[in-house]
Amino acid sequence: MFKLGSNSIKNLAGVDSRLVETVTLAITISPIDFGIPSTGGLRSEADQAQLFKDGVSKASGKEGSRSYHQSGKAVDLYAYVDGKASWDKAHLTIIATSMLQAAAQLGYPLKWGGLWKSWQDMPHYEIKD
């Protein structure tokens, strides 16, 4: 059974408590270890704008194109395999099953970016009210 590391816990600061609870449960049931990158939790407008400029995000961070990360309603995850971060689609899909299972158990409305039709954002999860 895996558990979140101190950096991942720090990177969840300001994230919606339902997402934190989902991530915390998911890591205990996931067959693959995972973590939260430094930009994977709550983001300022400036942080979001930089990720948009770098081509990492589709949301500019400005009004009308805000990211769920800016309100703490989104989190990104990476797989941790063989001692290093992995963004491999197969690894992220396995983690997604654990995240979706955890959210269902907790009764939280979780959406996974890997299921989006317009473009897939495999590391991304957001909570809807």
ROSENU-195710 format. One line per 5 residues: their letters; for each residue z, x, y of N, C-alpha, C. Coordinates in pm, 1 decimal, always signed. Example, Ala and Ser with C-alpha at 12.3 -4.5 7.8 and 13.67 -1.06 7.14 Angstrom:
2
as	+780.0,+1319.0,-569.0,+780.0,+1230.0,-450.0,+780.0,+1320.0,-330.0 | +708.0,+1285.0,-225.0,+714.0,+1367.0,-106.0,+787.0,+1290.0,+3.0 $
//
This chain:
129
mfklg	+0.0,+84.6,-117.6,+0.0,+0.0,+0.0,+0.0,+89.5,+124.4 | -85.3,+54.1,+219.5,-97.8,+131.1,+342.5,-10.5,+70.6,+452.3 | +11.1,+149.7,+558.7,+80.3,+99.7,+677.4,+16.4,+164.0,+799.3 | +31.1,+99.9,+913.8,-26.8,+150.9,+1036.7,+43.1,+278.2,+1082.1 | -35.0,+373.0,+1128.8,+19.8,+495.6,+1184.7,+67.9,+474.0,+1327.3 $
snsik	+139.4,+570.9,+1380.2,+197.2,+557.1,+1514.9,+90.3,+542.2,+1622.6 | -23.0,+611.0,+1610.8,-129.9,+595.7,+1710.1,-189.7,+455.9,+1706.3 | -209.5,+402.3,+1586.6,-263.5,+266.9,+1575.0,-166.2,+165.1,+1634.0 | -38.7,+183.0,+1607.8,+61.9,+92.8,+1664.4,+58.4,+100.5,+1816.7 | +49.1,+220.9,+1870.4,+39.9,+239.9,+2015.7,-85.4,+172.8,+2071.7 $
nlagv	-197.3,+180.7,+1998.1,-323.1,+122.8,+2043.9,-325.4,-29.6,+2036.8 | -223.8,-89.3,+1974.8,-211.1,-235.7,+1971.1,-128.7,-290.4,+2087.7 | -78.1,-203.3,+2173.6,+1.8,-248.0,+2288.8,-80.9,-342.2,+2376.0 | -24.5,-458.1,+2406.1,-91.1,-556.1,+2490.8,-185.3,-649.5,+2417.5 | -203.2,-629.7,+2287.1,-290.4,-715.1,+2206.9,-213.2,-841.2,+2166.9 $
dsrlv	-281.1,-953.1,+2163.8,-223.2,-1081.9,+2126.1,-139.2,-1067.0,+1999.2 | -20.7,-1123.3,+2000.9,+72.9,-1108.3,+1888.6,+16.1,-1160.9,+1757.3 | -71.6,-1260.3,+1763.6,-132.6,-1312.6,+1640.1,-224.9,-1209.2,+1576.8 | -296.8,-1135.1,+1660.3,-382.9,-1028.9,+1608.2,-299.9,-915.1,+1551.3 | -193.7,-879.6,+1621.5,-104.6,-773.3,+1572.7,-47.3,-812.8,+1437.6 $
etvtl	-3.7,-936.7,+1424.2,+51.7,-984.8,+1297.3,-54.3,-983.3,+1187.1 | -176.8,-1021.8,+1222.0,-286.7,-1023.2,+1124.6,-319.1,-881.8,+1077.4 | -331.2,-788.2,+1171.6,-359.8,-648.0,+1137.2,-247.9,-591.5,+1049.6 | -123.1,-620.9,+1085.9,-7.0,-569.0,+1013.6,-2.1,-620.9,+869.9 | -38.6,-746.7,+848.9,-44.3,-801.1,+712.9,-166.9,-746.6,+638.8 $
aitis	-280.2,-742.1,+706.7,-405.4,-699.0,+642.2,-395.1,-557.7,+585.7 | -330.3,-468.2,+656.4,-322.7,-330.0,+607.1,-242.1,-321.3,+477.5 | -151.3,-415.7,+456.9,-71.7,-413.5,+333.4,-149.3,-466.7,+213.2 | -256.9,-541.8,+237.7,-335.7,-596.8,+126.4,-472.6,-530.5,+111.5 | -510.1,-448.6,+208.8,-640.6,-383.5,+205.4,-644.5,-270.4,+101.9 $
pidfg	-753.3,-261.8,+24.6,-768.1,-150.0,-68.9,-815.6,-22.1,+0.8 | -848.8,-33.4,+130.8,-892.6,+80.8,+210.5,-801.1,+92.2,+331.9 | -755.1,+212.6,+358.5,-672.4,+237.4,+476.1,-757.7,+218.1,+601.4 | -694.0,+176.8,+710.8,-766.8,+162.4,+836.3,-675.1,+186.8,+955.0 | -736.0,+200.0,+1071.4,-661.0,+222.7,+1193.6,-730.1,+159.6,+1312.4 $
ipstg	-665.5,+171.3,+1428.2,-716.5,+117.3,+1553.6,-749.6,+235.2,+1644.2 | -876.2,+247.0,+1686.2,-912.3,+358.8,+1774.6,-849.8,+342.2,+1913.3 | -851.7,+448.8,+1991.2,-787.9,+446.8,+2123.7,-844.7,+338.3,+2214.6 | -970.2,+301.8,+2198.1,-1030.9,+195.7,+2279.3,-1038.5,+63.5,+2203.0 | -966.8,+53.2,+2091.2,-979.2,-63.6,+2004.7,-891.0,-181.8,+2037.6 $
glrse	-802.3,-166.3,+2134.4,-712.7,-276.2,+2169.4,-741.6,-329.4,+2308.5 | -636.1,-347.0,+2386.7,-646.8,-396.8,+2523.4,-722.0,-296.3,+2610.1 | -816.8,-346.9,+2690.3,-897.5,-261.5,+2776.7,-890.6,-308.7,+2921.6 | -888.7,-213.9,+3012.4,-898.8,-245.9,+3155.3,-1046.3,-273.2,+3187.5 | -1070.5,-327.8,+3304.1,-1208.4,-351.3,+3346.9,-1285.6,-219.7,+3353.1 $
adqaq	-1219.9,-114.5,+3402.5,-1284.8,+16.9,+3412.3,-1317.8,+72.9,+3273.3 | -1224.6,+59.9,+3178.2,-1250.1,+106.9,+3041.3,-1367.5,+30.6,+2979.6 | -1368.6,-101.4,+3000.0,-1476.3,-184.0,+2944.3,-1609.5,-146.9,+3008.2 | -1611.2,-126.0,+3139.6,-1734.5,-88.4,+3209.1,-1788.5,+44.6,+3156.6 | -1699.3,+138.5,+3126.9,-1742.7,+268.1,+3074.4,-1802.3,+253.8,+2934.1 $
lfkdg	-1740.6,+172.9,+2849.4,-1795.0,+150.0,+2715.3,-1931.6,+82.5,+2722.7 | -1949.1,-7.5,+2818.2,-2078.5,-72.7,+2840.0,-2182.1,+31.2,+2884.6 | -2143.0,+113.8,+2979.7,-2232.2,+219.4,+3031.0,-2272.3,+315.9,+2920.2 | -2179.1,+345.9,+2829.7,-2205.3,+436.8,+2718.7,-2286.5,+371.0,+2606.5 | -2312.0,+240.6,+2618.6,-2388.9,+168.7,+2517.7,-2309.0,+129.8,+2395.3 $
vskas	-2176.6,+136.7,+2404.4,-2089.0,+105.7,+2291.8,-2055.9,-43.6,+2288.0 | -2062.0,-110.2,+2403.0,-2027.7,-251.4,+2412.2,-2139.9,-327.8,+2481.8 | -2153.7,-454.5,+2447.3,-2252.8,-541.9,+2511.4,-2195.3,-610.9,+2634.7 | -2062.1,-606.4,+2652.1,-1996.9,-671.1,+2765.8,-1971.4,-569.0,+2876.1 | -2012.4,-602.4,+2999.2,-1999.2,-508.8,+3112.2,-1856.6,-500.9,+3166.4 $
gkegs	-1775.5,-602.2,+3134.7,-1638.6,-603.5,+3184.8,-1623.1,-680.6,+3314.2 | -1732.6,-717.6,+3375.1,-1731.0,-793.4,+3500.5,-1730.0,-943.6,+3470.2 | -1698.4,-1021.7,+3572.1,-1697.6,-1167.6,+3558.9,-1830.0,-1215.3,+3500.0 | -1823.5,-1301.1,+3399.5,-1943.1,-1350.6,+3332.5,-1983.9,-1266.0,+3213.5 | -1929.1,-1146.4,+3202.6,-1959.0,-1057.6,+3090.2,-1833.0,-980.3,+3051.2 $
rsyhq	-1722.9,-1054.3,+3042.8,-1595.1,-992.4,+3007.6,-1581.3,-986.2,+2855.6 | -1511.3,-886.7,+2810.1,-1484.3,-869.6,+2667.6,-1350.7,-934.2,+2633.1 | -1339.2,-982.9,+2512.0,-1210.8,-1036.2,+2464.2,-1104.1,-926.6,+2463.3 | -1146.3,-801.0,+2458.9,-1051.8,-689.8,+2465.0,-975.2,-689.5,+2598.1 | -1038.9,-735.5,+2703.5,-976.4,-733.5,+2835.8,-859.9,-830.6,+2848.4 $
sgkav	-854.6,-930.1,+2761.7,-743.1,-1025.5,+2763.0,-649.3,-1002.0,+2644.5 | -675.3,-896.6,+2566.9,-591.4,-868.3,+2450.5,-620.6,-957.8,+2331.4 | -732.3,-1028.6,+2334.7,-766.4,-1121.4,+2227.3,-865.7,-1062.5,+2127.5 | -883.4,-928.7,+2131.8,-973.9,-862.8,+2037.7,-917.0,-727.2,+1996.9 | -958.4,-684.7,+1878.6,-919.4,-554.2,+1827.1,-1035.7,-498.9,+1745.9 $
dlyay	-1054.7,-367.3,+1752.7,-1154.0,-298.5,+1670.9,-1079.1,-212.1,+1569.7 | -1135.2,-202.7,+1450.8,-1075.2,-123.4,+1343.8,-1177.4,-23.6,+1289.2 | -1128.2,+86.5,+1235.1,-1212.6,+179.5,+1162.1,-1148.1,+202.6,+1025.6 | -1229.7,+237.2,+928.9,-1177.3,+272.2,+796.6,-1126.9,+415.9,+801.3 | -1029.7,+444.7,+718.7,-977.8,+581.0,+707.4,-992.2,+620.8,+560.9 $
vdgka	-1093.6,+705.1,+534.5,-1130.0,+739.2,+397.2,-1139.8,+891.3,+383.8 | -1078.7,+943.7,+280.2,-1082.2,+1088.5,+253.6,-1037.3,+1170.7,+375.0 | -935.2,+1121.0,+444.0,-877.3,+1194.0,+554.8,-952.5,+1188.9,+686.1 | -1055.8,+1102.5,+695.9,-1127.8,+1091.1,+821.9,-1172.5,+948.4,+850.4 | -1200.0,+924.7,+978.7,-1246.9,+792.3,+1021.6,-1384.7,+764.6,+962.8 $
swdka	-1405.1,+641.3,+922.3,-1534.1,+598.3,+869.1,-1574.1,+466.5,+934.7 | -1700.4,+460.5,+975.9,-1756.1,+337.1,+1031.1,-1859.7,+280.3,+934.1 | -1852.8,+324.5,+808.4,-1945.7,+280.5,+704.4,-1936.3,+128.8,+686.5 | -2052.1,+66.1,+681.6,-2059.3,-79.7,+670.3,-1984.6,-132.8,+547.0 | -1997.4,-64.6,+435.6,-1930.2,-108.8,+312.3,-1779.3,-102.8,+328.4 $
hltii	-1729.1,+4.7,+388.7,-1584.8,+17.1,+411.1,-1534.8,-92.1,+505.5 | -1609.0,-113.4,+614.7,-1567.2,-213.5,+713.0,-1573.1,-355.0,+657.1 | -1665.7,-380.7,+566.6,-1674.1,-512.4,+503.5,-1553.9,-537.3,+412.5 | -1511.4,-437.1,+340.4,-1393.1,-451.0,+254.7,-1269.2,-477.6,+340.8 | -1256.5,-406.3,+450.5,-1144.2,-429.4,+542.2,-1151.0,-570.7,+599.3 $
atsml	-1271.7,-616.7,+630.3,-1288.3,-751.7,+686.1,-1234.9,-858.3,+590.8 | -1254.6,-839.8,+461.3,-1202.7,-939.9,+367.8,-1050.3,-946.3,+376.5 | -986.4,-831.8,+395.2,-840.6,-829.0,+409.5,-797.1,-892.7,+541.2 | -870.0,-865.2,+648.0,-836.9,-924.8,+778.2,-854.6,-1075.9,+775.3 | -963.7,-1122.5,+718.3,-988.5,-1267.1,+712.6,-888.3,-1336.6,+620.5 $
qaaaq	-852.0,-1270.9,+511.3,-750.3,-1325.5,+420.6,-615.5,-1335.1,+492.6 | -576.8,-1229.0,+562.2,-448.7,-1228.1,+633.7,-445.4,-1338.2,+739.9 | -553.3,-1352.5,+816.7,-559.2,-1455.7,+920.3,-549.5,-1595.4,+858.8 | -616.2,-1615.0,+746.0,-609.8,-1745.4,+678.2,-467.7,-1774.3,+630.0 | -402.4,-1675.3,+573.0,-264.4,-1692.3,+526.7,-171.5,-1728.1,+642.4 $
lgypl	-196.0,-1668.2,+757.4,-110.8,-1690.5,+873.9,-152.4,-1814.3,+954.6 | -270.3,-1867.7,+924.2,-320.0,-1985.7,+995.1,-378.2,-1955.7,+1132.6 | -432.5,-1833.9,+1150.1,-487.4,-1793.9,+1279.4,-640.1,-1800.7,+1278.2 | -700.2,-1846.3,+1387.8,-846.5,-1860.0,+1397.8,-913.7,-1726.9,+1432.1 | -943.3,-1646.8,+1332.1,-1000.6,-1513.8,+1351.7,-1152.0,-1517.1,+1334.4 $
kwggl	-1221.2,-1446.2,+1423.1,-1366.5,-1428.9,+1410.1,-1394.9,-1281.0,+1391.4 | -1485.3,-1251.6,+1298.0,-1524.9,-1113.8,+1270.7,-1665.1,-1089.9,+1325.6 | -1681.1,-982.1,+1401.9,-1810.3,-947.5,+1460.2,-1917.2,-915.1,+1357.3 | -1878.3,-883.8,+1234.9,-1975.0,-856.0,+1129.0,-2050.4,-979.6,+1082.6 | -2002.4,-1098.1,+1122.4,-2068.7,-1224.0,+1083.7,-2151.5,-1283.9,+1196.9 $
wkswq	-2157.7,-1216.3,+1310.6,-2235.2,-1269.7,+1422.4,-2383.7,-1264.8,+1390.5 | -2457.0,-1366.4,+1435.4,-2600.1,-1374.1,+1408.1,-2682.6,-1290.8,+1505.5 | -2640.8,-1283.4,+1631.2,-2721.6,-1212.7,+1731.7,-2720.5,-1061.8,+1711.0 | -2606.0,-1005.9,+1679.6,-2591.8,-863.4,+1647.7,-2458.0,-845.1,+1578.6 | -2452.0,-751.0,+1490.1,-2328.8,-729.8,+1414.5,-2242.6,-623.1,+1480.0 $
dmphy	-2116.4,-657.2,+1500.2,-2017.6,-564.5,+1553.5,-1910.4,-550.8,+1445.1 | -1939.2,-469.8,+1345.9,-1858.2,-460.0,+1224.0,-1710.0,-428.4,+1247.3 | -1673.1,-343.0,+1343.5,-1531.3,-311.4,+1360.9,-1452.2,-419.0,+1437.1 | -1519.4,-519.5,+1494.7,-1460.8,-611.5,+1592.7,-1404.5,-741.0,+1532.2 | -1284.7,-777.2,+1579.7,-1219.2,-903.7,+1544.1,-1166.0,-966.6,+1671.5 $
eikd	-1177.6,-1098.6,+1681.3,-1119.7,-1167.2,+1796.6,-1053.9,-1296.6,+1754.6 | -951.2,-1329.9,+1829.2,-874.2,-1451.1,+1803.4,-921.1,-1557.0,+1902.8 | -942.3,-1677.6,+1853.4,-986.1,-1787.2,+1939.4,-873.7,-1887.7,+1951.2 | -860.1,-1942.7,+2070.5,-757.8,-2047.8,+2089.8,-816.6,-2184.5,+2065.8 $
//
